[in-house]
Amino acid sequence: MNPLIEKFDTTFGAVPFDKIKEEHFLPALKKAIEISRRKIQEIVDNPKEPDFNNTILSLERSGEKVDVISGIFFNLNSAETNDTIQKIAQEFSPILTEYSNDILLNQQLFEKVRAVYEQKGHLELDVESQTLIEKTYKGFIRNGANLKDEDKKTLREIDKELSQLSLKFGENLLKETNNFQLYLESEKDLMGLPKGFIEAAALEAKNRGKDKGWIITLDYPSYIPFMTYSENRELRKHLFKAFGSRSFKDDELDNQKYVLKLVKLRSERAKLLGYSSHADFVLEERMAGSPQKVNQFLDELLNYAKPIAKEELERLKQFAKEKDDLTDFQRWDMTYYAEKLKKEKYSIDDEALKPYFQLEKVIDGVFKTARKLYGLVFKENQSIPVYHKDVKVYEVEHGVEGKKIGLFYADFFPRAGKRGGAWMTSYRGQKKEDGLDQRPHISIVCNFTKPTESEPSLLTFNEVTTLFHEFGHALHGLLADGKYQSLTGTNVYWDFVELPSQVLENWVYQKECLDLFAHHFQTGEKIPEEMIKRIKESANFNEGIATLRQLGFAKLDMAWHQNNPEKIGNVSQFEQKAIEETNLLPEVKETNSSCAFAHIFQGGYSSGYYSYKWAEVLDADAFEFFQETGVFNKDTATLFRNHILSAGGSEHPMTLYKRFRGKEPSVKALLKRSGLLRD
């Protein structure tokens, strides 16, 4: 018996991780595809005139089991992978791609979809149903339904290869990250490093079979603190180069050829479908609308940020010279001296803040924030199966009504089988069918510092912000309230999806929110008001440099996907040219961002990295509204819930935003908040 195929006989229909084995995935996928193909054929063979129910809605529901199985598999491949799962993925992805193409390139099915689309103006349907028709039709068009048979065959080949290349890119990057370790045996190499960090590094060494010493890795909880606090400049340089050269060493884990091949195939695919570039293809379905609009947006921010970033860098260089007589300031000095200058300027640093940010209390704080805003209650349920012992699961209810909202999975610590970074994902979407409201199962995955023998997991302020960010995505998924799963939750335009996550970050700077959870892990004392004041004052510290960094990534992404890849011969040279106007420090020849740029070459952000800054405009404008009415104002929160979080992709995002805010967003709100707008 294959548990992936059977109905999940668990509490709330949760994924039965305790019963799923690796060998279940491929047979389950093939069986689910077989079931879906039968349903598709029934749509095609139906002698009745195509209408919304027998065509669009039937198609929407035809592959739900495939979606569940593939969702579980790819979530595990990101959060708890191994050699076997990665091997399965090389077969799994092409099968899934072929299945998808079999649907989208099915001419008879497309004719039925087109027939409904052409009469949609005369159908008495609500806006959400009209949106589903539009999205379904466009899905076919944008995936080659109008192509000639020979071109359809070419498209299939391209899609299959793209799925394999993307997987290979991610596998190489994960192996490179896991393979590196900096083993320290001398205590003098620990100068400047915090006590908790040293304990964690000793524990890492012990876990890796060392009797003594300390191990530093390229996982963020290890890499970032070392770069921030280590007084050993040579070791900072060594670690910086190791991190920056991941999959860029001309060896078996090198990603240069995969980068070139991915952008080449993406370009070919776009042109086959009638678009000038991959960026043109992607941005047709974004709020921005076109590469020109994105470039204009990035350049506008660059004009504000660059002069300020230059001033900030000069201030850092001067500070480093005064402190340590440093005259050749380099990239591996940036975080170290920035932290020291911030501490001197604002009498605050991450180590002073961390005792107030015990992970368990921050989790409780984010839950309390959700309760105050949206009436949600989170209750841990230890009986629900998980894929790793570190994962916790919570039942989510509406406090007043006791209504079931969904399940929330939380996975916080790094390990060998988990990729770096932080993300939100879903095991089951929300939909309404046959009078029932299927509630979602949502997960967030992070890489925070593990507890040590003497201290619990204490977060940096940036990690607290990351937790609130991912929880914002989770709320978007949990509070979904639509009819069709493909339009609910985070199934929205990519440059709109970051609004719920980024807006929630703002609460971390508010006393009313910090008082809910920022209590010293030993004394229980609330975070002092003076410290909160300094957090707020330091919020825009080096904002010009931070903005320039984000703009550099966004411009690199656009460069890869706008230009003719046939003319790109050298990954490093191309990258340097693409980001030269955002670079303020000398290039480090051994390093390269593109070969580790998982967002655009492994994730779904190709031609979309700009969306972080785009969504910042939305979130700054949205939070300005909360500030005007009160950060925990129920009426404002209800507006945001109803028109943003619950609405999903039921309508165009600008329509939804204006319904919440009463007007279009203004870039001025972001510039003002970030200190980039000067009188």
Secondary structure, DSSP 4 states (H G I P E B T S, - for coil): --TTTS---SGGG---TTT--GGGHHHHHHHHHHHHHHHHHHHHH--SPP-IIIIIIHHHHHTHHHHHHHHHHHHHHHHS--HHHHHHHHHHHHHHHHHHHHHHT-HHHHHHHHHHHHTGGGS---HHHHHHHHHHHHHHHTTTTTS-HHHHHHHHHHHHHHHHHHHHHHHHHHHHHHH--EEE--GGGGTT--HHHHHHHHHHHHHTT-SSSEEE-SSHHHHHHHHHH---HHHHHHHHHHHHTTT-SSSTT--HHHHHHHHHHHHHHHHHTT-SSHHHHHHTTSSS-SHHHHHHHHHHHHHHHHHHHHHHHHHHHHHHHHHH---S--GGGHHHHHHHHHHHHHS--HHHHGGG-BHHHHHHHHHHHHHHHH-EEEEE-TTS--SSTT-EEEEEEETTTTEEEEEEEEE-S--TTS-SS-EEEEEE--EEETTEEEPPEEEEE--PPPP-SSS--B--HHHHHHHHHHHHHHHHHHT---S-GGGSTT-S-TTTTTHHHHHHHGGGG-HHHHTTT-B-TTT-PBPPHHHHHHHHHTTTTTHHHHHHHHHHHHHHHHHHHHS-GGG---HHHHHHHHHGGG--S---TT--SGGG-HHHHTSS-TTTTTHHHHHHHHHHHHHHHHHHH-TT-HHHHHHHIIIIITTTTSS-HHHHHHHHHSS---HHHHHHHTT----
